[in-house]
Amino acid sequence: MTSKAMISVVVPLYNEADNVAEFYESVSRVAATLPYAFKIIFVDDGSSDDTAARVAALSVTNVEFILLRLSRNFGKEAAVSAGLAQAEGAAAIIIDADLQHPINKIPEFIAAWERGADVVVGVRNGAGDGRWFKRLTSALFYKLIKSVSTTAIIPHETDYRLLTREVLDQFNALTEHNRYTRGLIDWLGYDRAIVYFDANKRTHGDPKYTYRKLMRLAINTFVSHSFFPLRFAGYIGVFIVLISGLIGGFVIVEDMIMHDPLSLNITGTGILALVILFLVGVILSCLGLFGLYIASIQDEVANRPLYIIRKNNKV
């Protein structure tokens, strides 16, 4: 038995057979330079290639590892949650197996933790993708989520991060199913530090996050970390009611009381359209009110803790 403090490394895998060996060797080299015992938790998220077999065939060096195999492809968020639930030791590091997260940055994560950070967040320098469309959508996403989210989210933050044991236990206590892992970790709070890095180019395989998956993740982020979409219809409704009410008041005064001094010749059809517009605004306002009730229900169903008290009351 080693007396070194243990750090778990959680690695979600989906068709990463060509990267597994190189990833393990790189982690082993870095781990050999640090005064900690490491344990890698590989989580095979229903891979269709021989990823699991490649992991099982690894020759153990100075880093212990285990393999969790999910029964099918549940998605990266579920795979990460499964790995964190099995994490042991004083801290856990989440990292991708495609080698785009630079493994040589692990000592910086640990150093930030040793200085007192509870969560150390890996943040890419830039959008991390040469394609202009990816850069544009990434910038728009972070700008929009920053304006509507109740949780502070750092632009270009990644799942590459370190969590202390306390944060890890709090995360594992969360119950929601449609997860945005990094958003939930941000919601927990605690003292954070940032490690900036330049993402490496993928050497084997293709990116596993398609635009469809990224869109689904973005929608889950908005739904779980902001009630703005529920309130949006109400905002539009109130705006329409105000505008149509002002125009309606003007029409009543100008046409019916003052007998059309401006010669606008407002027809019955125009007045009917104005009345319909006003009623649409009323309906949307009511939908917004219903949205507030739905938001309250969602808040209760998510069953997040009302508050979190530090176990380590450091100052």
MOMO-V390245 format. One record per helix or strand. SS is the DSSP state (A for helix, B for strand). FROM is the first residue (numbers start at 1). LEN is the number of residues. If there is no record, write none. Layout:
SS_FROM_LEN, SS_FROM_LEN
//
This chain:
B_6_8, A_17_15, B_37_8, A_51_6, B_64_6, A_76_11, B_89_1, B_91_4, A_103_12, B_119_6, A_132_17, B_157_8, A_165_8, A_181_8, B_192_6, A_211_15, A_228_30, A_268_35
//
